[in-house]
Amino acid sequence: MPRAIICIFDTHEIDIDEALQMRDGSRSALDFRCVECGEKVRPHHAGVDVEIRAHFEHLIRNPVCSRSDA
């Protein structure tokens, strides 16, 4: 499964770093969408483990999207 590092926000593609900055600076929920299926996603920071890079995850798993971990 490919890690999603690009999403759609307000009809524009943005990368994970920009989304994390937007989310961390916002007081309200932002509407990030998967570039493949259009479902809602949320950005996640990189993990402590070097293998876990920053990425987007679907709010609800989508078994027909290759970018969802279903």
Buried (B, 14 or more C-beta within 10 A) or exposed (E): EEBBBBBBBEEEEBEBEBBBEBBEEEEEEBEBBBBBBEBBBBBBEEEEEEEEEBBBBBEEEBEEBEBBEE
